[in-house]
């Protein structure tokens, strides 16, 4: 049957790299699988990370490089490939990559993250990180006393708008329907804030600016009217796509596709753990992903000891 690892870590963003670091230190026979040519996950493209304790203002790429270099001290094998299939052969986790490679392991930590959904409008990609943001918790502080727009109408959009309204001079909330789908208490709070203006039944058609965001083009879906809003930043909160498709026949997923797991990372399958943005949780950040990676390894050790 070939080699059976003690642990396979899938994904090498902050959660996967932290899990690998802890696994290396615990001397677990570990393999890390990553589909991208470099490690780091979502932070690779983040212009500036200003909320990771102890290293303010570091670029996402630099932080990702430091995570990976630290991990490399453990001398673990990294395999480049996309996991396309995940099955159980009794207690063994069988992981198949896009090139047909099969990895067998007693345990697995799934740390494949979740990608923010895009609006797919003109200017969005070009100005990402230059005023276009997908994370108010991460980037809100850069827009103190400025004018911002939030796009979306669910819980995250409403919470982001409240968070930004406390910092910004003015916050537009642009929602394509005529009511929010969020907790009532949050909606009342948002609507009571004087510097918030909700623009109902509308979508953003374009994001404009030279080096940074300067304005957005908004269209009312009912009347067809168009208007231009001068903004310094636009926060897109229209949902996430968790990278969990491969696991849906084996693991219990929550609505929205996140793997059901608390901070221990324990899933419905013994020996399979979920860490970072891929699992059900409140706050998706680098620090919480790293924390999950460490916790999941503790679970792995307990599981291996019980065999
Ligand atoms: P990810 O970082 O998403 O990493 C997942 C990894 O798994 C990736 O490397 C991916 O290639 C790999 N993978 C996925 N599927 C497969 C597969 N099938 N096979 C193999 N590998 C796979 N947080 C902060 O704390 N501060 C910030 O300033 C900040 N800024 C952000 C800015 C942006 C634009 C975004 C999108 C997010 C930001 N975040 C920030 C959030 C933070 O990046 C995430 O919470 C964190 O990266 C989650 O880490 P993770 O390891 O769970 O997942």
Boltz pocket constraint, residues with backbone or C-beta under 6 A from the ligand:
constraints:
  - pocket:
      binder: B
      contacts: [[A, 10], [A, 11], [A, 12], [A, 13], [A, 14], [A, 15], [A, 16], [A, 33], [A, 34], [A, 35], [A, 36], [A, 38], [A, 39], [A, 40], [A, 41], [A, 42], [A, 43], [A, 45], [A, 46], [A, 48], [A, 49], [A, 50], [A, 51], [A, 52], [A, 81], [A, 82], [A, 83], [A, 84], [A, 111], [A, 112], [A, 113], [A, 114], [A, 115], [A, 116], [A, 133], [A, 134], [A, 135], [A, 138], [A, 139], [A, 243], [A, 246], [A, 275], [A, 276], [A, 277], [A, 278], [A, 284], [A, 285], [A, 286], [A, 287], [A, 289]]
      max_distance: 6.0
